[in-house]
């Protein structure tokens, strides 16, 4: 049953979250690149895992935003803070992608 709920969550994110769709499209490009550019299993896991972490953060951010929207659109300091923190989590995950990819791949080209 948990798998069904997970698939429903992925479907909802795909249908309602343009950022999630964009990040999936990026994964479709970067995933094969990660497998090709990684020298061994650990590097491939780091490259691919950093990209998957962005999707995890986006799903959690979208969940936070959905729950807050459920309670209304009026401005509340805590609701704004929660949404900002969710957005920051996605940003940190994206910075992690840059860091991992940069640390693994840039030394090869220098």
Contact map, one row per residue, 1 for C-alpha under 8 A:
11111000000000000000000000000000000000000000000000000000000000000000000000000000000000000000000000000000000000
11111100000000000000000000000000000000000000000000000000000000000000000000000000000000000000000000000000000000
11111110000000000000000000000000000000000000000000000000000000000000000000000000000000000000000000000000000000
11111111000000000000000000000000000000000000000000000000000000000000000000000000000000000000000000000000000000
11111111100000000000000000000000000000000000000000000000000000000000000000000000000000000000000000000000000000
01111111110000000000000000000000000000000000000000000000000000000000000000000000000000000000000000000000000000
00111111111000000000000000000000000000000000000000000000000000000000000000000000000000000000000000000000000000
00011111111100000000000000000000000000000000000000000000000000000000000000000000000000000000000000000000000000
00001111111110000000000000000000000000000000000000000000000000000000000000000000000000000000000000000000000000
00000111111111000000000000000000000000000000000000000000000000000000000000000000000000000000000000000000000000
00000011111111100000000000000000000000000000000000000000000000000000000000000000000000000000000000000000000000
00000001111111111000000000000000000000000000000000000000000000000000000000000000000000000000000000000000000000
00000000111111111001100000000000000000000000000000000000001001000000000000000000000000000000000000000000000000
00000000011111111101100000000000000000000000000000000000000000000000000000000000000000000000000000000000000000
00000000001111111100000000000000000000000000000000000000000000000000000000000000000000000000000000000000000000
00000000000111111100000000000000000000000000000000000000000000000000000000000000000000000000000000000000000000
00000000000111111111100000000000000000000000000000000000000001000000000000000000000000000000000000000000000000
00000000000001111111110000000000000000000000000000000000000000000000000000000000000000000000000000000000000000
00000000000000001111111000000000000000000000000000000000010000000000000000000000000000000000000000000000000000
00000000000011001111111100000000000000000000000000000010011000000000000000000000000000000000000000000000000000
00000000000011001111111110000000000000000000000000000000000000000000000000000000000000000000000000000000000000
00000000000000000111111111000000000000000000000000000000000000000000000000000000000000000000000000000000000000
00000000000000000011111111100000000000000000000000000110000000000000000000000000000000000000000000000000000000
00000000000000000001111111110000000000000000000000000010000000000000000000000000000000000000000000000000000000
00000000000000000000111111111000000000000000000000000000000000000000000000000000000000000000000000000000000000
00000000000000000000011111111100000000000000000000000000000000000000000000000000000000000000000000000000000000
00000000000000000000001111111110000000000000000000110000000000000000000000000000000000000000000000000000000000
00000000000000000000000111111111000000000000000000000000000000000000000000000000000000000000000000000000000000
00000000000000000000000011111111100000000000000000000000000000000000000000000000000000000000000000000000000000
00000000000000000000000001111111110000000000000100100000000000000000000000000000000000000000000000000000000000
00000000000000000000000000111111111000000000000100100000000000000000000000000000000000000000000000000000000000
00000000000000000000000000011111111100000000000000000000000000000000000000000000000000000000000000000000000000
00000000000000000000000000001111111110000000000000000000000000000000000000000000000000000000000000000000000000
00000000000000000000000000000111111111000001001100000000000000000000000000000000000000000000000000000000000000
00000000000000000000000000000011111111000001001100000000000000000000000000000000000000000000000000000000000000
00000000000000000000000000000001111111100001000000000000000000000000000000000000000000000000000000000000000000
00000000000000000000000000000000111111100001000000000000000000000000000000000000000000000000000000000000100000
00000000000000000000000000000000011111111111001000000000000000000000000000000000000000000000000000000000000000
00000000000000000000000000000000000111111011000000000000000000000000000000000000000000000000000000000000000000
00000000000000000000000000000000000001111111000000000000000000000000000000000000000000000000000000000000000000
00000000000000000000000000000000000001111111100000000000000000000000000000000000000000000000000000000000000000
00000000000000000000000000000000000001011111110000000000000000000000000000000000000000000000000000000000000000
00000000000000000000000000000000000001111111111000000000000000000000000000000000000000000000000000000001000000
00000000000000000000000000000000011111111111111100000000000000000000000000000000000000000000000000000000000000
00000000000000000000000000000000000000001111111110000000000000000000000000000000000000000000000000000000000000
00000000000000000000000000000000000000000111111111000000000000000000000000000000000000000000000000010000000000
00000000000000000000000000000000011001000011111111100000000000000000000000000000000000000000000010011000000000
00000000000000000000000000000110011000000001111111110000000000000000000000000000000000000000000000000000000000
00000000000000000000000000000000000000000000111111111000000000000000000000000000000000000000000000000000000000
00000000000000000000000000000000000000000000011111111100000000000000000000000000000000000000100110010000000000
00000000000000000000000000100110000000000000001111111110000000000000000000000000000000000000010010000000000000
00000000000000000000000000100000000000000000000111111111000000000000000000000000000000000000000000000000000000
00000000000000000000000000000000000000000000000011111111100000000000000000000000000000000000100000000000000000
00000000000000000000001000000000000000000000000001111111110000000000000000000000000000000100110000000000000000
00000000000000000001001100000000000000000000000000111111111000000000000000000000000000000000000000000000000000
00000000000000000000000000000000000000000000000000011111111100000000000000000000000000000000000000000000000000
00000000000000000000000000000000000000000000000000001111111110000000000000000000000001001100100000000000000000
00000000000000000011000000000000000000000000000000000111111111000000000000000000000000100100000000000000000000
00000000000010000001000000000000000000000000000000000011111111100000000000000000000000000000000000000000000000
00000000000000000000000000000000000000000000000000000001111111110000000000000000000001000000000000000000000000
00000000000000000000000000000000000000000000000000000000111111111000000000000000001001101100000000000000000000
00000000000010001000000000000000000000000000000000000000011111111100000000000000000001000000000000000000000000
00000000000000000000000000000000000000000000000000000000001111111110000000000000000000000000000000000000000000
00000000000000000000000000000000000000000000000000000000000111111111000000000000011001000000000000000000000000
00000000000000000000000000000000000000000000000000000000000011111111100000000000001000000000000000000000000000
00000000000000000000000000000000000000000000000000000000000001111111110000000000000000000000000000000000000000
00000000000000000000000000000000000000000000000000000000000000111111111000000000000000000000000000000000000000
00000000000000000000000000000000000000000000000000000000000000011111111100000010000000000000000000000000000000
00000000000000000000000000000000000000000000000000000000000000001111111110000000000000000000000000000000000000
00000000000000000000000000000000000000000000000000000000000000000111111100000000000000000000000000000000000000
00000000000000000000000000000000000000000000000000000000000000000011111110000000000000000000000000000000000000
00000000000000000000000000000000000000000000000000000000000000000001111111000000000000000000000000000000000000
00000000000000000000000000000000000000000000000000000000000000000000101111100000000000000000000000000000000000
00000000000000000000000000000000000000000000000000000000000000000000000111110000000000000000000000000000000000
00000000000000000000000000000000000000000000000000000000000000000000000011111011000000000000000000000000000000
00000000000000000000000000000000000000000000000000000000000000000000000001111111000000000000000000000000000000
00000000000000000000000000000000000000000000000000000000000000000000000000111111100000000000000000000000000000
00000000000000000000000000000000000000000000000000000000000000000000000000011111110000000000000000000000000000
00000000000000000000000000000000000000000000000000000000000000000001000000111111111000000000000000000000000000
00000000000000000000000000000000000000000000000000000000000000000000000000111111111100000000000000000000000000
00000000000000000000000000000000000000000000000000000000000000000000000000001111111110000000000000000000000000
00000000000000000000000000000000000000000000000000000000000000010000000000000111111111000000000000000000000000
00000000000000000000000000000000000000000000000000000000000010011000000000000011111111100000000000000000000000
00000000000000000000000000000000000000000000000000000000000000000000000000000001111111110000000000000000000000
00000000000000000000000000000000000000000000000000000000000000000000000000000000111111111000000000000000000000
00000000000000000000000000000000000000000000000000000000100111010000000000000000011111111100000000000000000000
00000000000000000000000000000000000000000000000000000000010010000000000000000000001111111110000000000000000000
00000000000000000000000000000000000000000000000000000000000000000000000000000000000111111111000000000000000000
00000000000000000000000000000000000000000000000000000000100010000000000000000000000011111111100000000000000000
00000000000000000000000000000000000000000000000000000100110010000000000000000000000001111111110000000000000000
00000000000000000000000000000000000000000000000000000000000000000000000000000000000000111111111000000000000000
00000000000000000000000000000000000000000000000000000000000000000000000000000000000000011111111100000000000000
00000000000000000000000000000000000000000000000001001100100000000000000000000000000000001111111110000000000000
00000000000000000000000000000000000000000000000000100100000000000000000000000000000000000111111111000000000000
00000000000000000000000000000000000000000000000000000000000000000000000000000000000000000011111111100000000000
00000000000000000000000000000000000000000000000001000000000000000000000000000000000000000001111111110000000000
00000000000000000000000000000000000000000000001001100000000000000000000000000000000000000000111111111000000000
00000000000000000000000000000000000000000000000000000000000000000000000000000000000000000000011111111100000000
00000000000000000000000000000000000000000000000000000000000000000000000000000000000000000000001111111110000000
00000000000000000000000000000000000000000000011001000000000000000000000000000000000000000000000111111111000000
00000000000000000000000000000000000000000000001000000000000000000000000000000000000000000000000011111111110000
00000000000000000000000000000000000000000000000000000000000000000000000000000000000000000000000001111111111000
00000000000000000000000000000000000000000000000000000000000000000000000000000000000000000000000000111111111000
00000000000000000000000000000000000000000010000000000000000000000000000000000000000000000000000000011111111100
00000000000000000000000000000000000010000000000000000000000000000000000000000000000000000000000000001111111110
00000000000000000000000000000000000000000000000000000000000000000000000000000000000000000000000000001111111111
00000000000000000000000000000000000000000000000000000000000000000000000000000000000000000000000000000111111111
00000000000000000000000000000000000000000000000000000000000000000000000000000000000000000000000000000001111111
00000000000000000000000000000000000000000000000000000000000000000000000000000000000000000000000000000000111111
00000000000000000000000000000000000000000000000000000000000000000000000000000000000000000000000000000000011111
